Amino acid sequence: MAELLKVGDKIIPTADLLELLSQYQLMPHFLRGIAIDKVIADIELSEEEQLKALYDFRSQNKLISDEDLANWQKENNMPHERLDEIATRPVKLEKFKIQTFSKKLENYFMEQKGRLDKVVYSLIRVTDEGLAQEIYYRVEEGEASFAEMAQEYSEGPEAKTQGILGPVPINQPHPFIAKMLSVSQPSQLWAPRAIANWFIIVRLEQAIPAQLDDTMRRQLLNEMFDIWLRQQVAVLGEPTVVNENGAPIESGANRSGSESPPPVSELTPEPA
């Protein structure tokens, strides 16, 4: 007899759960969870780490009293014996990230440094080439400041900030501007360049090289983990429902008696 799941007054064959996960767009999250559970299964925590994990879990969910905790468990259908597993899961995951990727971190940082460096720069954009040349010469000769010219003439939102943009990752601006900034020295003023329908004037104000500090380490560890996790989910492939012998069980659509579409050969007309 097929197993059934009852939710309220709705009866759901367990073989249909995969279809529901897809319908509710929960399948990617489900597969990520499967992949994570597999790799953290052997991660061990000290008693102190377990207690801290439970304390942090209760604090994050505002489960101050035992009554709060009991109500939360009831609302989430969470048996007490599963609570420690749920509370320690993020801690085990962080340990896995460190154990797996920390040795590769510096190389990854150097590979990605080009997009991690940041810049502060000034920009003026106008649609009139003659005006762009005039603005450039006035700034170059010191007759007016870049900020004054940007505020008065620039036709983009940077006019509201006197032309100043950033700090932003160096690969965030238009690729042409990013290339200019990557070879600029601070305070270097570029003569007008044409981009699409604009004539732009650019000046690098400050280059901010990325530093491998604690914040950057956490960001890169998470990036490396996300890349790894996508690969693991791809390896898992699409889940299927099987019986106790491992044989696939047909989906709900096929069990309902609907016929499969005819093969392509049957849809191709005979040659005259």
VOSE-127464 format. One record per residue: x, y, z of N, C-alpha, C in turn. Coordinates in Angstrom, 3 decimals. Atoms other than C-alpha are relative to their C-alpha. Example, Ala and Ser with C-alpha at 12.3 -4.5 7.8 and 13.67 -1.06 7.14 Angstrom:
2
[[0.890 -1.190 0.000] [12.300 -4.500 7.800] [0.900 1.200 0.000]]
[[-0.820 -1.190 -0.060] [13.670 -1.060 7.140] [-0.770 1.090 0.730]]
//
This chain:
272
[[0.852 -1.199 0.000] [0.000 0.000 0.000] [0.884 1.244 0.000]]
[[-0.776 -1.231 0.086] [1.324 3.443 -0.925] [-0.154 0.825 1.264]]
[[0.061 -0.853 -1.171] [2.206 5.733 1.957] [-0.626 1.335 -0.367]]
[[0.696 -1.259 0.229] [0.119 8.883 2.320] [0.386 1.006 1.069]]
[[-0.257 -1.092 -0.933] [0.731 12.243 3.946] [-1.272 0.832 0.106]]
[[1.209 -0.785 -0.195] [-2.218 14.072 5.474] [0.373 1.371 0.548]]
[[-0.205 -1.377 -0.421] [-2.064 17.871 5.744] [-1.361 0.661 0.053]]
[[1.370 -0.496 -0.122] [-5.329 19.265 7.132] [-0.956 -1.037 -0.548]]
[[0.921 0.948 0.617] [-8.015 17.668 4.987] [0.520 -0.489 -1.351]]
[[-0.585 0.397 1.287] [-5.634 17.063 2.056] [0.836 -1.249 0.182]]
[[-0.772 1.232 -0.006] [-4.244 13.589 1.389] [0.979 0.037 -1.177]]
[[-1.035 -0.103 1.029] [-0.940 13.549 -0.509] [0.785 -1.300 -0.044]]
[[-0.898 1.160 0.138] [0.750 10.380 -1.822] [1.448 0.461 0.131]]
[[-1.390 -0.427 -0.211] [4.388 10.545 -0.717] [0.768 0.073 -1.313]]
[[-0.684 -0.047 1.294] [5.428 9.853 -4.306] [-0.225 1.320 -0.720]]
[[0.276 -1.297 0.634] [3.930 13.238 -5.210] [0.761 1.148 0.648]]
[[-0.666 -1.080 -0.725] [6.111 15.182 -2.766] [1.030 0.720 -0.869]]
[[-0.987 -0.641 0.866] [8.817 15.800 -5.371] [-0.655 1.020 -0.919]]
[[0.713 -0.931 0.860] [6.278 17.397 -7.674] [-0.394 1.256 0.774]]
[[0.386 -1.153 -0.816] [5.117 19.624 -4.822] [1.209 0.872 0.329]]
[[-1.215 -0.786 -0.258] [8.680 20.649 -3.966] [0.333 0.876 -1.202]]
[[-0.250 -0.786 1.213] [9.127 21.754 -7.572] [-1.056 1.090 -0.164]]
[[1.089 -0.958 0.166] [5.730 23.450 -7.669] [0.163 1.195 0.930]]
[[-0.169 -1.068 -0.985] [6.505 25.442 -4.524] [1.392 0.631 -0.066]]
[[-1.354 -0.540 0.229] [10.031 26.226 -5.836] [0.919 -0.238 1.198]]
[[-0.818 0.374 -1.157] [11.608 24.459 -2.860] [1.068 -1.033 -0.354]]
[[-0.935 1.061 0.363] [13.585 21.857 -4.812] [1.464 0.422 0.132]]
[[-1.413 -0.388 -0.167] [16.877 23.857 -5.006] [0.419 0.044 1.462]]
[[-0.317 -0.072 -1.429] [16.753 24.522 -1.259] [0.102 -1.406 0.591]]
[[0.000 1.390 -0.475] [15.963 20.853 -0.597] [1.295 -0.704 -0.388]]
[[-1.217 0.662 0.465] [18.902 19.642 -2.702] [1.247 0.571 0.675]]
[[-1.135 -0.595 -0.728] [21.284 22.119 -1.086] [0.087 -0.572 1.415]]
[[0.020 0.577 -1.346] [20.196 20.817 2.299] [0.539 -1.412 0.034]]
[[-0.506 1.367 0.079] [20.877 17.222 1.240] [1.522 -0.001 -0.128]]
[[-1.447 -0.060 0.214] [24.372 18.144 0.019] [0.727 0.453 1.260]]
[[-0.628 -0.509 -1.221] [25.156 20.070 3.208] [-0.019 -1.056 1.093]]
[[0.095 1.031 -1.037] [23.905 17.320 5.522] [1.067 -1.069 -0.182]]
[[-0.970 1.058 0.275] [26.213 14.862 3.813] [1.401 0.385 0.472]]
[[-1.388 -0.381 -0.306] [29.403 16.876 4.368] [0.200 0.413 1.450]]
[[-0.186 -0.395 -1.407] [28.725 18.042 7.940] [-0.280 -1.147 0.954]]
[[0.369 1.128 -0.861] [27.722 14.598 9.207] [1.136 -0.395 0.935]]
[[-1.146 0.434 -0.807] [31.247 13.910 10.509] [0.686 1.158 0.718]]
[[-0.581 -1.144 -0.711] [31.951 17.407 11.859] [-0.372 -0.095 1.477]]
[[0.233 0.127 -1.429] [32.342 17.208 15.628] [0.134 1.356 0.686]]
[[-0.037 -1.214 -0.805] [31.686 19.990 18.141] [0.284 -0.362 1.446]]
[[-0.225 0.191 -1.426] [32.910 20.329 21.683] [-1.294 0.295 0.755]]
[[1.195 -0.271 -0.810] [30.388 20.495 24.495] [-0.245 1.501 0.117]]
[[0.132 -1.458 -0.080] [31.089 24.215 24.816] [-0.587 0.566 -1.288]]
[[0.526 -0.468 1.279] [30.423 24.755 21.104] [-1.474 -0.353 -0.156]]
[[1.399 0.407 0.092] [27.166 22.821 21.322] [-0.889 0.886 0.868]]
[[0.784 -0.853 -0.891] [25.939 24.850 24.302] [-0.129 1.413 -0.566]]
[[0.046 -1.341 0.589] [26.875 28.116 22.594] [-0.920 0.031 -1.217]]
[[0.861 0.066 1.177] [25.130 27.019 19.408] [-1.463 0.028 0.408]]
[[1.385 0.021 -0.471] [21.930 26.299 21.334] [-0.399 1.357 0.566]]
[[0.271 -1.335 -0.560] [22.184 29.620 23.178] [-0.220 1.011 -1.125]]
[[0.129 -0.929 1.131] [22.711 31.529 19.914] [-1.307 -0.246 -0.760]]
[[1.235 0.336 0.712] [19.816 29.684 18.282] [-1.212 0.566 0.730]]
[[1.129 -0.511 -0.772] [17.455 30.604 21.097] [-0.022 1.528 -0.030]]
[[-0.053 -1.461 0.040] [18.650 34.220 21.070] [-0.490 0.528 -1.343]]
[[0.384 -0.454 1.334] [18.239 34.591 17.306] [-1.493 -0.151 -0.243]]
[[1.430 0.247 0.183] [14.711 33.175 17.470] [-0.850 0.551 1.149]]
[[0.677 -0.643 -1.125] [13.840 35.130 20.645] [-0.767 -1.007 0.849]]
[[0.593 1.048 -0.830] [13.151 31.945 22.595] [0.600 0.128 1.399]]
[[-0.604 -0.342 -1.286] [13.907 33.426 25.997] [-0.359 -1.021 1.070]]
[[0.455 0.928 -1.040] [11.826 31.188 28.231] [-0.193 -1.392 -0.572]]
[[0.278 1.368 0.440] [11.247 27.460 28.137] [-1.366 -0.086 -0.668]]
[[1.321 -0.023 0.622] [7.641 28.241 27.283] [0.098 0.490 -1.447]]
[[-0.224 -0.482 1.367] [8.804 30.241 24.243] [0.535 -1.130 -0.880]]
[[-0.612 1.096 0.751] [10.902 27.265 23.160] [-1.025 -1.085 -0.314]]
[[1.015 1.043 0.197] [8.040 24.789 23.657] [-1.011 0.419 -1.070]]
[[0.958 -0.493 0.999] [5.670 26.967 21.615] [0.612 -0.021 -1.398]]
[[-0.680 0.007 1.298] [8.235 27.327 18.836] [0.085 -1.417 -0.555]]
[[-0.101 1.390 0.441] [8.756 23.559 18.706] [-1.352 -0.509 -0.498]]
[[1.334 0.428 0.408] [5.010 23.029 18.482] [-0.381 0.617 -1.350]]
[[0.331 -0.686 1.254] [4.571 25.623 15.717] [0.790 -0.552 -1.178]]
[[-0.864 0.488 1.068] [7.449 24.146 13.711] [0.057 -1.527 -0.069]]
[[0.051 1.470 -0.007] [6.590 20.498 14.420] [1.401 -0.581 0.223]]
[[-1.394 0.340 -0.253] [10.060 20.120 15.893] [0.129 -0.809 1.288]]
[[-0.202 0.783 -1.220] [10.635 17.223 18.315] [1.259 0.443 0.731]]
[[-1.105 -0.495 -0.821] [13.014 17.983 21.157] [1.336 -0.600 -0.427]]
[[-1.266 0.649 0.348] [15.594 15.452 19.984] [0.611 0.569 -1.275]]
[[-0.533 -0.615 1.210] [15.958 17.368 16.705] [0.539 1.398 0.244]]
[[-0.350 -1.390 -0.265] [16.575 20.709 18.368] [1.507 0.230 -0.061]]
[[-1.456 -0.152 0.014] [20.309 20.225 18.943] [0.545 -0.075 -1.422]]
[[-0.443 0.154 1.389] [20.728 19.104 15.333] [-0.223 1.282 -0.790]]
[[0.308 -1.241 0.709] [19.026 22.238 14.034] [0.890 1.134 0.492]]
[[-0.772 -1.100 -0.585] [20.902 24.540 16.422] [1.476 -0.070 -0.374]]
[[-1.438 0.140 0.265] [24.360 23.121 15.690] [0.335 -0.033 -1.483]]
[[-0.245 0.127 1.441] [23.940 22.850 11.929] [0.797 1.180 -0.570]]
[[-0.791 -1.117 0.541] [25.162 26.413 11.121] [1.453 -0.006 0.484]]
[[-1.358 0.028 -0.549] [28.186 25.955 13.397] [0.833 -1.059 -0.716]]
[[-0.699 1.061 0.723] [29.123 22.673 11.747] [0.307 0.439 -1.435]]
[[-0.208 -0.456 1.368] [28.699 24.284 8.349] [1.170 0.982 -0.083]]
[[-1.117 -0.944 -0.010] [31.075 27.127 9.250] [1.323 -0.726 0.182]]
[[-1.213 0.801 -0.182] [33.618 24.578 10.467] [0.400 -0.681 -1.296]]
[[-0.281 0.661 1.276] [33.306 22.719 7.185] [0.616 0.987 -0.992]]
[[-0.542 -1.002 0.920] [33.921 25.912 5.202] [1.463 0.277 0.305]]
[[-1.379 -0.326 -0.400] [37.057 26.701 7.175] [0.937 -1.168 -0.296]]
[[-0.842 1.174 0.222] [38.415 23.152 7.040] [0.239 -0.265 -1.481]]
[[-0.066 0.365 1.414] [37.735 22.807 3.319] [0.652 1.073 -0.865]]
[[-0.387 -1.064 0.934] [38.515 26.217 1.833] [1.060 0.965 0.518]]
[[-0.907 -1.021 -0.538] [40.791 28.175 4.176] [1.392 -0.063 -0.631]]
[[-1.327 0.120 0.595] [43.982 26.801 2.610] [0.040 0.543 -1.430]]
[[0.072 -0.491 1.378] [42.794 27.907 -0.830] [-0.346 1.481 -0.055]]
[[0.558 -1.345 -0.064] [41.711 31.336 0.359] [0.915 1.056 -0.616]]
[[-0.913 -1.036 0.496] [44.820 33.380 -0.431] [0.125 -0.048 -1.521]]
[[-0.071 0.113 1.461] [45.096 32.020 -3.979] [-1.281 0.526 -0.643]]
[[1.273 -0.471 0.540] [41.401 32.689 -4.562] [-0.091 1.519 0.090]]
[[-0.009 -1.453 -0.179] [41.830 36.203 -3.198] [0.813 0.671 -1.108]]
[[-0.841 -0.588 1.033] [44.654 36.925 -5.640] [-0.657 -0.143 -1.375]]
[[0.688 0.197 1.279] [42.632 35.471 -8.532] [-1.139 1.002 -0.178]]
[[1.192 -0.841 0.063] [39.634 37.660 -7.677] [0.281 1.474 0.308]]
[[-0.315 -1.341 -0.495] [41.491 40.789 -6.576] [-0.422 1.102 -0.973]]
[[0.370 -1.010 0.985] [40.743 42.591 -9.820] [-1.412 0.522 0.173]]
[[1.384 -0.449 -0.208] [37.037 42.711 -8.989] [-0.260 0.431 1.441]]
[[0.183 -0.335 -1.409] [37.529 43.180 -5.241] [0.544 1.382 0.339]]
[[-0.508 -1.358 -0.208] [39.578 46.379 -5.466] [-1.121 1.009 -0.236]]
[[1.034 -1.025 0.134] [37.460 49.512 -5.105] [0.620 1.331 -0.403]]
[[-0.461 -1.325 0.414] [37.702 53.030 -6.454] [-1.040 1.047 0.381]]
[[0.847 -1.191 -0.063] [36.309 56.471 -5.807] [0.393 0.844 -1.198]]
[[-0.331 -0.769 1.194] [36.071 58.503 -8.996] [-1.041 1.079 -0.246]]
[[0.903 -1.084 0.380] [34.504 61.622 -10.437] [-0.370 -0.155 -1.459]]
[[0.510 0.191 1.357] [32.371 61.619 -13.553] [-0.858 1.189 -0.414]]
[[0.897 -0.968 0.657] [30.829 64.220 -15.837] [-0.401 -0.603 -1.335]]
[[0.469 0.480 1.309] [28.669 63.159 -18.775] [-0.963 1.004 -0.606]]
[[0.860 -0.922 0.742] [27.088 65.380 -21.373] [-0.195 -0.566 -1.408]]
[[0.277 0.476 1.361] [25.602 64.829 -24.819] [0.650 0.888 -1.068]]
[[-0.598 -0.945 0.959] [27.381 67.809 -26.437] [1.522 -0.107 0.065]]
[[-1.447 0.179 0.006] [30.987 67.147 -27.485] [0.734 1.312 0.252]]
[[-0.651 -1.285 -0.208] [31.884 70.831 -27.590] [-0.037 0.415 1.464]]
[[0.118 -0.320 -1.422] [30.592 71.366 -24.059] [0.956 -0.860 0.820]]
[[-0.909 0.892 -0.718] [32.572 68.332 -22.877] [1.442 0.515 -0.086]]
[[-1.356 -0.526 0.173] [35.775 69.822 -24.326] [0.200 1.263 0.823]]
[[-0.103 -1.235 -0.770] [35.090 73.191 -22.706] [0.130 -0.290 1.495]]
[[-0.064 0.371 -1.425] [34.455 71.601 -19.289] [1.369 -0.567 0.330]]
[[-1.300 0.612 -0.240] [37.619 69.550 -19.591] [1.093 1.054 0.123]]
[[-1.064 -1.001 -0.030] [39.811 72.558 -20.364] [-0.126 0.917 1.208]]
[[0.180 -0.865 -1.176] [38.297 74.657 -17.591] [0.492 -0.699 1.266]]
[[-0.491 0.748 -1.169] [38.997 71.915 -15.035] [1.505 -0.177 -0.078]]
[[-1.432 0.231 0.192] [42.430 71.182 -16.507] [0.805 1.257 0.312]]
[[-0.718 -1.259 -0.216] [43.442 74.855 -16.351] [-0.256 0.585 1.379]]
[[0.273 -0.498 -1.338] [42.072 75.293 -12.832] [-0.968 1.162 0.039]]
[[0.972 -1.087 0.019] [39.418 77.792 -13.903] [-1.265 -0.349 0.779]]
[[1.164 0.471 -0.759] [36.723 75.713 -12.238] [0.325 -1.375 0.567]]
[[-0.239 1.314 -0.594] [36.601 72.685 -9.983] [-0.853 -1.055 -0.703]]
[[0.759 1.114 0.573] [35.434 69.280 -11.150] [-1.389 -0.054 0.640]]
[[1.278 0.074 -0.717] [32.727 69.356 -8.481] [-0.981 1.054 -0.519]]
[[0.873 -1.062 0.506] [31.355 72.695 -9.740] [-0.541 -0.334 -1.382]]
[[0.406 0.331 1.355] [31.288 71.546 -13.347] [-0.987 -1.171 -0.026]]
[[0.906 1.153 -0.047] [29.648 68.233 -12.471] [-1.381 0.416 0.489]]
[[1.279 -0.426 -0.567] [26.968 69.879 -10.377] [-0.796 0.847 -0.996]]
[[0.685 -0.893 0.919] [26.182 72.423 -13.088] [-0.360 -0.652 -1.335]]
[[0.177 0.448 1.379] [26.535 70.448 -16.303] [-0.280 -1.505 -0.168]]
[[0.144 1.440 0.237] [26.547 66.685 -15.779] [-1.471 -0.377 -0.115]]
[[1.384 0.346 0.316] [23.376 65.094 -17.140] [-0.430 -1.338 0.610]]
[[0.337 1.239 -0.689] [23.432 61.971 -14.974] [-0.230 0.251 1.481]]
[[0.267 -0.165 -1.436] [22.571 61.343 -11.302] [1.209 0.446 0.797]]
[[-1.209 -0.439 -0.701] [26.205 62.041 -10.344] [0.038 1.507 0.206]]
[[0.061 -1.456 -0.198] [25.341 65.759 -10.666] [-0.410 0.339 1.427]]
[[0.477 -0.250 -1.365] [23.666 65.452 -7.254] [1.082 -0.213 1.046]]
[[-1.099 0.245 -0.941] [26.933 64.302 -5.654] [1.276 0.706 -0.451]]
[[-1.130 -0.753 0.530] [29.180 66.829 -7.441] [0.957 -0.889 -0.794]]
[[-0.782 0.867 0.865] [30.360 64.068 -9.728] [0.646 -1.183 0.683]]
[[-0.698 1.051 -0.744] [31.700 61.813 -6.964] [-0.814 -1.293 -0.005]]
[[0.615 1.322 -0.034] [30.926 58.080 -7.242] [0.918 -0.956 0.758]]
[[-0.788 0.987 -0.726] [32.050 55.310 -4.890] [0.041 0.264 1.486]]
[[-0.801 1.102 0.538] [33.622 53.575 -3.250] [-0.876 -1.089 -0.647]]
[[0.680 1.089 0.686] [32.515 50.897 -5.727] [1.067 -0.985 -0.488]]
[[-0.947 0.946 0.615] [34.164 47.670 -6.982] [0.422 0.511 -1.367]]
[[-0.530 -0.597 1.216] [36.373 48.589 -9.908] [-0.665 -0.552 -1.255]]
[[0.663 0.554 1.183] [34.421 46.304 -12.245] [-1.475 0.384 -0.081]]
[[1.414 -0.392 0.004] [31.077 47.945 -11.421] [-0.332 1.056 -1.062]]
[[0.326 -0.986 1.044] [31.274 50.990 -13.752] [-0.030 -0.640 -1.387]]
[[-0.044 0.430 1.399] [30.881 50.709 -17.518] [1.402 -0.551 -0.301]]
[[-1.315 0.606 0.265] [33.699 48.440 -18.828] [1.035 0.982 -0.542]]
[[-0.937 -0.989 0.544] [35.249 51.350 -20.736] [0.545 0.882 1.116]]
[[-0.438 -0.824 -1.130] [35.340 53.481 -17.582] [0.870 -0.821 0.944]]
[[-0.788 0.863 -0.887] [36.606 50.547 -15.508] [1.422 -0.155 -0.528]]
[[-1.329 0.128 0.584] [39.498 50.134 -17.944] [0.808 1.274 0.213]]
[[-0.683 -1.268 -0.235] [40.367 53.831 -17.665] [0.472 0.102 1.449]]
[[-0.333 -0.106 -1.415] [40.296 53.680 -13.871] [1.116 -0.963 0.388]]
[[-0.991 1.020 -0.373] [42.414 50.529 -13.742] [1.422 0.417 -0.360]]
[[-1.342 -0.446 0.401] [45.322 52.312 -15.454] [0.259 1.446 0.419]]
[[-0.129 -1.396 -0.424] [44.840 55.704 -13.768] [0.839 0.129 1.262]]
[[-0.609 -0.411 -1.255] [46.870 57.416 -11.094] [-0.974 0.949 0.697]]
[[0.904 -0.915 -0.698] [44.998 59.315 -8.360] [0.149 1.432 -0.510]]
[[0.113 -1.376 0.493] [43.906 62.782 -9.553] [0.226 0.115 -1.504]]
[[-0.178 -0.061 1.455] [44.535 61.838 -13.206] [-1.321 0.333 -0.669]]
[[1.193 -0.469 0.702] [42.029 63.690 -15.396] [0.046 -0.474 -1.448]]
[[0.069 0.510 1.365] [40.955 62.054 -18.633] [-0.764 0.975 -0.884]]
[[0.694 -0.825 0.993] [40.054 64.096 -21.699] [-1.295 -0.699 -0.413]]
[[1.303 0.585 0.349] [36.509 63.546 -23.017] [0.132 -1.232 -0.894]]
[[0.093 1.222 0.786] [35.757 60.074 -24.363] [-1.461 -0.224 -0.355]]
[[1.366 0.281 0.436] [32.686 58.993 -26.325] [-0.395 -1.408 0.427]]
[[0.596 1.292 -0.367] [30.550 56.215 -24.846] [-1.472 0.071 -0.342]]
[[1.401 0.001 0.448] [27.256 55.452 -26.570] [-0.388 1.416 -0.404]]
[[0.476 -1.348 0.353] [25.390 58.778 -26.654] [0.610 1.084 0.872]]
[[-0.583 -0.942 -0.948] [27.590 60.440 -24.033] [1.430 0.352 -0.362]]
[[-1.410 -0.368 -0.045] [30.839 62.314 -23.833] [0.338 0.133 1.479]]
[[-0.275 0.071 -1.435] [32.426 61.581 -20.467] [1.375 0.565 0.319]]
[[-1.267 -0.443 -0.576] [35.170 63.147 -18.372] [0.134 -0.737 1.324]]
[[-0.193 0.855 -1.170] [36.636 60.912 -15.681] [1.273 0.396 0.723]]
[[-1.199 -0.216 -0.820] [39.040 61.464 -12.818] [-0.004 -0.995 1.148]]
[[-0.153 0.909 -1.133] [40.283 58.849 -10.362] [0.322 0.812 1.247]]
[[-0.237 -0.707 -1.266] [40.028 60.194 -6.831] [0.808 -0.852 0.976]]
[[-0.675 0.865 -0.974] [41.151 57.194 -4.793] [-0.105 -1.452 -0.439]]
[[-0.005 1.444 0.219] [42.166 53.589 -5.386] [0.066 -0.678 1.364]]
[[0.083 0.689 -1.294] [41.275 51.257 -2.504] [0.268 -1.479 -0.227]]
[[-0.310 1.421 0.229] [43.099 47.929 -2.828] [-0.719 -0.881 1.024]]
[[0.667 0.948 -0.903] [41.229 44.963 -1.354] [1.008 -0.567 0.990]]
[[-0.838 0.564 -1.061] [42.636 43.654 1.932] [-0.608 -1.315 0.471]]
[[0.491 1.300 -0.463] [42.384 40.063 3.104] [-0.189 0.043 1.516]]
[[0.311 -0.090 -1.429] [40.939 41.024 6.477] [-1.097 -1.001 0.342]]
[[0.989 0.989 -0.441] [38.368 39.073 8.505] [-1.287 0.079 -0.815]]
[[1.231 -0.157 0.783] [35.414 40.536 6.603] [0.162 -0.581 -1.392]]
[[-0.255 0.534 1.333] [36.983 39.692 3.247] [0.137 -1.520 0.031]]
[[-0.139 1.455 -0.115] [37.899 36.195 4.423] [-1.365 -0.680 0.052]]
[[1.335 0.587 -0.112] [34.288 35.503 5.369] [-0.726 0.079 -1.343]]
[[0.654 -0.163 1.301] [33.026 36.887 2.053] [0.511 -1.030 -1.003]]
[[-0.575 0.914 0.976] [35.437 34.751 0.026] [-0.265 -1.459 0.350]]
[[0.357 1.362 -0.417] [34.828 31.623 2.091] [-1.411 -0.342 -0.454]]
[[1.387 0.229 0.418] [31.117 32.003 1.387] [-0.098 -0.143 -1.513]]
[[0.002 0.116 1.464] [31.797 32.538 -2.321] [0.496 -1.373 -0.439]]
[[-0.568 1.290 0.370] [33.969 29.438 -2.544] [-0.963 -1.135 0.350]]
[[0.974 1.014 -0.403] [31.384 27.422 -0.641] [-1.182 -0.030 -0.952]]
[[1.149 -0.057 0.912] [28.559 28.614 -2.910] [0.337 -0.657 -1.343]]
[[-0.428 0.630 1.251] [30.538 27.567 -6.002] [0.030 -1.518 0.170]]
[[-0.078 1.441 -0.292] [31.248 24.177 -4.441] [-1.394 -0.601 0.131]]
[[1.335 0.531 -0.252] [27.622 23.732 -3.373] [-0.783 -0.159 -1.300]]
[[0.676 0.128 1.296] [26.280 24.417 -6.871] [0.499 -1.232 -0.754]]
[[-0.552 1.180 0.652] [28.636 21.738 -8.172] [-0.552 -1.279 0.618]]
[[0.513 1.195 -0.683] [27.457 19.248 -5.542] [-1.460 -0.257 -0.349]]
[[1.404 0.149 0.359] [23.798 19.903 -6.328] [-0.121 -0.536 -1.428]]
[[0.024 0.490 1.377] [24.530 19.345 -10.019] [0.331 -1.488 -0.050]]
[[-0.374 1.414 -0.045] [26.170 16.009 -9.176] [-1.159 -0.850 0.510]]
[[1.136 0.753 -0.539] [23.126 14.937 -7.165] [-1.026 -0.311 -1.086]]
[[0.966 0.206 1.067] [20.949 15.349 -10.217] [-1.425 0.121 0.500]]
[[1.411 -0.112 -0.346] [17.172 15.263 -10.249] [-0.433 -1.188 0.844]]
[[0.410 1.123 -0.861] [15.715 13.181 -7.386] [-1.159 -0.780 -0.607]]
[[1.102 0.853 0.442] [13.390 10.264 -8.087] [-0.548 -0.760 1.192]]
[[0.631 0.815 -1.041] [10.958 8.290 -5.936] [0.213 -1.467 -0.339]]
[[-0.255 1.424 0.226] [11.924 4.638 -5.517] [-0.677 -0.815 1.090]]
[[0.545 0.892 -1.021] [10.508 1.627 -3.683] [1.129 -0.563 0.840]]
[[-1.012 0.524 -0.915] [12.312 -0.398 -1.025] [1.102 -0.774 -0.721]]
[[-1.012 0.709 0.784] [14.174 -2.282 -3.765] [0.819 0.930 -0.891]]
[[-0.730 -0.969 0.793] [15.425 0.910 -5.367] [-0.544 0.205 -1.387]]
[[0.605 -0.162 1.319] [13.151 0.632 -8.382] [-0.826 1.276 -0.031]]
[[0.758 -1.256 0.078] [11.661 3.945 -9.579] [-1.505 -0.232 0.069]]
[[1.452 0.004 -0.063] [8.018 4.641 -8.768] [-0.501 1.082 -0.930]]
[[0.516 -0.976 0.955] [6.014 6.381 -11.458] [-0.570 1.201 0.718]]
[[0.535 -1.241 -0.559] [4.978 9.982 -10.846] [-1.506 -0.035 0.012]]
[[1.450 -0.061 -0.113] [1.425 10.965 -10.022] [-0.679 0.116 -1.336]]
[[0.626 -0.186 1.300] [0.693 11.986 -13.628] [-0.139 -1.335 -0.726]]
[[0.065 1.280 0.677] [1.552 8.531 -14.979] [-0.878 -0.993 0.732]]
[[0.831 0.919 -0.761] [-0.208 6.696 -12.145] [-1.471 0.228 -0.259]]
[[1.402 -0.310 0.200] [-3.448 8.447 -13.048] [-0.571 -0.655 -1.245]]
[[0.488 0.707 1.175] [-3.630 6.417 -16.238] [0.157 0.769 -1.279]]
[[-0.188 -0.772 1.222] [-2.696 9.178 -18.658] [1.036 -0.675 -0.874]]
[[-0.895 0.662 0.920] [-0.985 7.872 -21.740] [1.203 0.882 -0.300]]
[[-1.198 -0.733 0.400] [2.535 8.835 -22.679] [-0.167 0.478 -1.433]]
[[0.100 -0.465 1.384] [2.887 10.912 -25.876] [0.633 -1.006 -0.940]]
[[-0.581 0.949 0.954] [3.590 8.858 -28.999] [1.418 0.384 -0.357]]
[[-1.378 -0.327 0.396] [7.230 8.602 -30.101] [0.015 0.886 -1.227]]
[[-0.119 -0.939 1.106] [8.489 11.108 -32.621] [-0.245 -0.691 -1.333]]
[[0.155 0.699 1.269] [8.539 8.447 -35.335] [-1.461 -0.136 -0.417]]
[[1.414 0.138 0.314] [4.762 8.078 -35.088] [-0.625 1.321 -0.416]]
[[0.526 -1.293 0.371] [4.281 11.797 -35.561] [0.538 0.480 -1.345]]
[[-0.603 -0.392 1.267] [6.382 11.946 -38.694] [-0.765 -0.644 -1.138]]
[[0.788 0.582 1.088] [4.298 11.494 -41.860] [0.837 -0.879 -0.897]]
[[-0.667 0.891 0.950] [5.139 8.695 -44.254] [0.348 0.787 -1.266]]
[[-0.303 -0.681 1.260] [6.936 9.896 -47.394] [-0.987 -0.406 -1.073]]
[[0.983 0.286 1.060] [4.569 10.141 -50.381] [0.559 -0.967 -1.013]]
//
